[in-house]
Amino acid sequence: MKMKGTILVLTNNIRSICSFRREVMSAIVDAGYIVYISGMDNTDDDERIKSIEETGCKIIKTYFDSRGKNPIADYLLLLEYRNIIKHLKPQAVLTYTIKPNVYGGIACRMTNTPLIANVTGLGDAIGNLGWLQKLVVALYKIGLGKANQVFFQNSANRKFCIDHKIADNHSVLIPGSGVNLNYHTYQEYPPDGVIKFLFVTRLLKSKGTSEFLEMAETLKEKYPHTEFQILGWIVDNYQHKLEHLESKGIIKYLGITSDVRPFLKNVHATILPSYYHEGISNVNLESAANGRPVITTNIPGCRETVDDNITGFIVNERSVDDLIAGVERFILLPYNQKVLMGQNARKKVEQEFDRKIVVRAYLDCINHIKYPPKKNIKNIAVR
């Protein structure tokens, strides 16, 4: 096959590309492009890094702090992106997450390179009404203002950006990252008995970790035939609290995993009480694809994944009382209604969140960009 050119992908962590965008990358390679992915290359994720390399993608190690607020470090990241673009001379740059969108977008403007951005969430700063929000909006305007296409994962993020004239005439709504329905298949619902819940997350305050732990304390005492499991990285300072609650038999901490399916198989529902500015919650999509009802909050990126009372329950964010009420409602449901909720959840993702929809959107966008000729591509260090 004759190669069509080079596509550069900028992301905060290559792990997320492996987990949620592997099919998109593979399809772009199969369409005849050389794909470079720039991002953090964690040594503990070698298997997933190898899996993305097996699609034909090339890895460029780019180190930065996705949550850092050091302007000098961010300026150096901008220069790093500009340097990569100047060397590769890609036909287009695909960006994911906040800093790659902003600083990758600025680097594309500096080098006159086509940009296809994906707003996977606007971040906590957008929730502020002061100078920080104004600064973030200004950066987004510079980074995304000349993008050829901006993909949004939920309508609230898209509306915010249109209202603030960030991406008013080149935005498209897609179903998040979608979910691979061949990998995440429907799993037989577990038998009645001890009702098991799973919280899959990075243990951040903004993911509703404190609310989950308080809810578990309350309901475990009231309903001893329940089990509250946690799976994910401990990011904020929850280590001592988890150890204390686990010693009392209130929660079970399961560690971390690269494959959530065996853990979903054994639970009756998943819980995500997030108030973080999600794009579309991949955890909720994967849970539903495996046939598990989802209890989540009424925020953009979460509420789109659940049909209330049909595929799970939607509760108010930052409210322990509302979370307790929602989980208790599920506990008291007859077993056959729990099973039906799981079946409905699977049908919802099949109809609305198939990852093939996202793959088609990217290929269509890439194929319709008019590229200037690129010559004299120089070599840069790849993994």
C-alpha positions in Angstrom: 0.0 0.0 0.0 1.3 3.5 -0.9 1.8 5.5 2.3 -0.4 8.6 2.4 1.7 10.5 4.9 2.3 11.0 8.6 -0.2 11.5 11.5 1.1 12.7 14.8 -0.9 12.0 18.0 -0.4 14.1 21.2 -1.7 12.7 24.5 -0.9 13.0 28.2 -0.4 9.3 28.6 0.0 6.5 26.1 -1.9 4.2 28.4 -5.1 5.9 27.5 -4.5 5.5 23.8 -3.9 1.7 24.4 -7.0 1.4 26.5 -9.5 3.6 24.6 -8.2 4.6 21.2 -6.3 1.6 19.9 -8.9 0.8 17.3 -8.8 4.4 16.0 -5.0 4.3 15.7 -5.1 0.9 14.0 -7.7 2.1 11.5 -5.5 5.1 10.6 -2.5 2.8 10.0 -4.6 0.5 7.9 -5.7 3.5 5.8 -2.1 4.0 4.8 -0.7 6.6 7.3 2.4 6.4 9.4 1.3 7.2 13.0 3.5 8.6 15.7 2.2 8.9 19.3 3.7 11.3 21.7 3.1 11.0 25.4 4.1 9.6 28.7 5.6 6.1 28.4 5.1 4.4 31.8 7.5 1.6 32.4 4.8 -0.4 34.2 2.6 -0.4 31.1 5.0 -2.2 28.8 2.4 -4.8 27.7 0.0 -2.1 26.6 2.8 -0.1 25.0 3.7 -3.2 23.0 0.0 -3.7 22.0 -0.1 -0.2 20.5 3.2 -0.7 18.7 1.9 -4.0 17.2 -0.7 -1.9 15.3 2.2 -0.2 13.5 2.3 3.0 15.6 5.6 4.5 16.6 6.1 5.9 20.1 7.8 9.2 21.0 8.5 9.6 24.7 7.3 13.0 25.9 7.4 13.6 29.6 5.3 16.2 31.4 3.0 16.7 34.4 -0.6 16.6 33.2 -1.8 18.1 36.5 1.1 20.6 37.0 0.7 24.4 36.9 4.3 25.4 36.3 4.2 27.9 33.4 7.9 27.3 32.5 7.3 23.6 32.2 4.2 24.2 30.0 6.3 26.6 27.8 8.9 23.9 27.4 6.2 21.4 26.5 5.0 23.8 23.8 8.5 24.0 22.4 8.8 20.2 22.5 5.6 19.9 20.5 6.7 22.4 18.0 10.0 20.6 17.6 8.3 17.3 17.0 6.0 18.8 14.4 8.8 20.6 12.6 10.8 17.4 12.3 7.9 15.0 11.3 6.0 17.5 9.2 2.7 15.5 9.7 -0.3 15.8 7.5 -2.3 16.4 10.6 -2.0 16.4 14.4 -4.5 14.6 16.6 -4.7 15.8 20.2 -6.3 14.4 23.4 -6.7 15.8 26.9 -6.2 19.3 28.1 -2.5 20.2 27.8 -2.0 18.4 24.4 -5.1 20.2 23.1 -3.9 23.6 24.3 -0.1 23.5 23.7 -0.3 21.0 20.8 -2.9 23.3 19.3 -0.7 26.4 19.7 2.2 24.4 18.2 0.0 23.6 15.2 -0.8 27.3 14.7 2.9 28.1 14.9 3.7 25.6 12.2 0.6 25.9 10.1 -0.3 22.2 10.6 -3.9 20.8 10.5 -5.3 20.0 13.9 -8.0 17.5 14.9 -8.6 18.0 18.7 -10.6 15.9 21.1 -12.0 17.5 24.2 -12.1 14.6 26.6 -13.2 17.0 29.4 -12.6 20.6 30.2 -11.0 20.1 33.7 -11.8 21.4 37.1 -10.6 25.0 36.3 -13.7 25.5 34.1 -15.9 25.2 37.1 -14.4 28.3 38.6 -15.9 31.7 37.8 -12.8 33.8 38.5 -9.5 34.6 36.8 -8.5 30.9 36.4 -11.5 30.2 34.2 -10.7 33.2 32.1 -7.1 32.1 31.7 -8.1 28.6 30.7 -10.7 29.9 28.2 -8.0 32.2 26.7 -5.6 29.3 26.3 -8.3 27.1 24.7 -9.1 29.9 22.3 -5.5 30.1 21.2 -5.1 26.3 21.1 -8.3 25.3 19.4 -9.3 28.5 17.5 -7.7 27.4 14.2 -8.4 23.7 14.5 -9.8 21.9 11.5 -12.1 19.9 13.7 -12.8 19.7 17.4 -14.5 16.5 18.6 -16.6 16.9 21.8 -17.7 14.0 23.9 -20.7 15.6 25.6 -23.1 18.4 24.6 -22.4 20.5 27.8 -18.6 20.8 26.9 -19.5 21.6 23.4 -22.0 24.3 24.4 -19.5 25.9 26.8 -16.9 26.1 24.1 -19.4 27.5 21.5 -20.7 30.1 24.0 -17.2 31.2 24.8 -16.3 31.3 21.1 -13.6 28.6 21.5 -14.8 26.2 18.8 -18.0 27.7 17.3 -18.0 26.6 13.7 -15.9 23.4 13.6 -17.2 21.2 16.4 -18.7 17.7 16.2 -20.2 15.6 18.9 -19.1 12.0 19.1 -20.0 9.2 21.7 -16.9 9.7 23.8 -14.2 7.2 23.1 -16.9 4.6 22.4 -16.5 1.0 23.7 -15.1 -2.0 21.9 -18.2 -4.3 22.0 -16.2 -7.3 20.8 -13.7 -7.0 23.7 -16.3 -5.9 26.3 -19.0 -8.5 25.8 -22.1 -9.2 27.8 -21.3 -11.4 30.9 -23.9 -13.5 32.6 -25.3 -11.7 35.6 -24.0 -13.1 38.9 -26.4 -15.0 41.2 -28.5 -13.5 43.9 -27.1 -13.4 47.4 -24.5 -10.9 48.6 -25.0 -7.8 46.5 -21.6 -6.6 45.2 -20.8 -3.1 44.0 -17.6 -2.0 42.2 -16.1 1.5 42.2 -13.5 1.7 39.3 -11.5 5.0 39.4 -8.4 6.9 40.2 -9.0 7.6 43.8 -9.4 11.3 43.5 -11.6 13.5 45.6 -13.2 14.8 42.4 -14.2 11.3 41.4 -16.5 11.1 44.5 -14.2 8.9 46.5 -15.1 10.5 49.9 -18.8 10.2 49.1 -18.4 6.6 48.1 -16.6 5.7 51.3 -19.2 7.4 53.5 -22.0 5.7 51.6 -20.3 2.3 52.0 -20.0 2.9 55.8 -23.7 3.7 56.1 -25.1 1.0 53.9 -22.8 -1.9 55.0 -24.1 -1.5 58.5 -27.7 -1.4 57.4 -27.4 -4.1 54.8 -24.7 -6.6 55.9 -25.3 -8.7 52.7 -23.6 -6.1 50.6 -20.0 -5.8 49.4 -18.3 -2.6 48.3 -15.2 -3.1 46.1 -12.7 -0.5 44.9 -10.4 -0.9 41.9 -7.9 1.7 40.9 -4.9 4.0 41.6 -4.7 5.7 45.0 -3.9 9.3 43.9 -5.2 11.6 46.6 -4.5 10.9 50.3 -6.9 8.0 50.9 -4.4 5.2 51.8 -5.0 5.4 55.6 -8.8 5.7 55.2 -8.9 2.6 52.9 -6.9 0.5 55.2 -9.1 1.5 58.2 -12.3 0.7 56.3 -10.9 -2.5 54.9 -9.9 -3.7 58.4 -13.5 -3.2 59.5 -14.8 -5.2 56.6 -16.6 -2.2 55.0 -14.8 -2.1 51.7 -12.5 -4.4 49.7 -9.6 -2.7 47.9 -8.6 -4.8 44.8 -5.6 -2.9 43.6 -5.1 -1.9 39.9 -5.6 -3.8 36.7 -5.3 -3.4 32.9 -8.4 -5.6 32.4 -11.5 -4.7 34.3 -13.7 -7.5 32.8 -13.0 -10.3 35.4 -13.9 -7.8 38.2 -17.1 -6.7 36.4 -18.1 -10.4 36.0 -18.6 -10.8 39.8 -20.5 -7.7 40.7 -24.1 -6.7 40.4 -23.6 -3.0 39.6 -20.9 -0.3 39.4 -20.9 3.1 41.1 -19.2 6.3 39.9 -20.2 9.3 42.1 -17.9 11.7 40.1 -18.1 15.5 40.0 -15.1 15.8 37.8 -15.6 17.3 34.3 -15.7 14.1 32.4 -15.8 13.8 28.6 -17.8 10.5 28.6 -17.0 8.1 31.4 -15.3 5.1 29.9 -15.8 3.2 33.2 -19.5 3.6 32.8 -19.5 2.5 29.2 -17.4 -0.6 29.9 -19.6 -1.5 32.9 -22.7 -1.3 30.7 -21.1 -3.2 27.9 -20.5 -6.1 30.3 -24.2 -6.0 31.3 -23.9 -4.2 34.6 -26.2 -1.5 35.8 -24.5 1.8 36.6 -25.2 4.2 39.4 -23.6 7.6 38.6 -24.0 11.3 39.0 -26.0 13.9 37.1 -23.0 15.6 35.5 -21.9 16.0 31.9 -20.1 12.9 30.8 -21.8 10.6 33.3 -25.5 11.2 32.8 -25.3 10.5 29.1 -24.2 6.9 29.9 -27.3 6.0 31.9 -31.1 5.9 31.2 -32.4 6.6 34.7 -34.4 3.7 36.1 -33.8 1.7 33.0 -30.0 1.0 32.8 -29.2 2.3 36.3 -29.7 5.3 38.5 -28.6 8.9 38.3 -28.0 10.7 41.5 -27.0 14.3 42.4 -23.3 14.9 42.6 -21.5 15.9 45.9 -24.5 14.5 47.8 -23.8 11.5 50.1 -27.5 11.3 51.0 -28.6 11.1 47.4 -25.9 8.5 46.7 -27.0 6.4 49.6 -30.7 6.7 48.4 -29.7 5.6 44.9 -27.6 2.6 46.0 -30.3 1.6 48.5 -32.9 1.7 45.7 -30.8 -0.8 43.8 -30.3 -3.0 46.8 -34.1 -3.3 47.3 -34.8 -4.1 43.6 -36.0 -7.6 42.9 -33.3 -9.8 41.4 -35.0 -10.1 38.0 -35.1 -6.2 37.7 -31.4 -6.0 38.4 -30.8 -8.5 35.6 -33.1 -6.6 33.2 -31.2 -3.3 34.0 -27.9 -5.0 33.0 -29.4 -6.2 29.8 -30.8 -2.8 29.0 -27.4 -1.3 29.7 -25.8 -3.5 27.1 -28.4 -2.6 24.5 -27.8 1.1 25.2 -24.1 1.0 24.5 -24.7 -1.2 21.4 -27.0 1.4 20.0 -25.2 4.6 21.1 -21.6 4.0 22.0 -20.1 1.5 19.6 -16.4 2.5 19.1 -16.8 1.9 15.4 -18.8 5.2 15.3 -15.7 7.0 16.6 -13.3 5.3 14.2 -15.5 6.3 11.2 -15.6 9.9 12.4 -11.8 10.1 12.6 -11.2 8.5 9.2 -13.8 10.8 7.6 -12.2 13.9 9.1 -8.6 12.9 8.2 -9.6 12.0 4.6 -11.3 15.3 4.0 -8.5 17.6 5.2 -6.6 19.2 2.3 -2.9 18.7 3.1 -0.1 20.9 1.8 2.8 18.9 0.4 5.4 17.8 3.1 9.0 17.1 2.2 12.3 16.5 3.9 11.1 14.6 6.9 13.9 14.2 9.5 14.4 11.4 11.9 13.6 11.9 15.6 14.1 9.6 18.5 11.3 7.0 18.9 10.9 4.2 21.4 
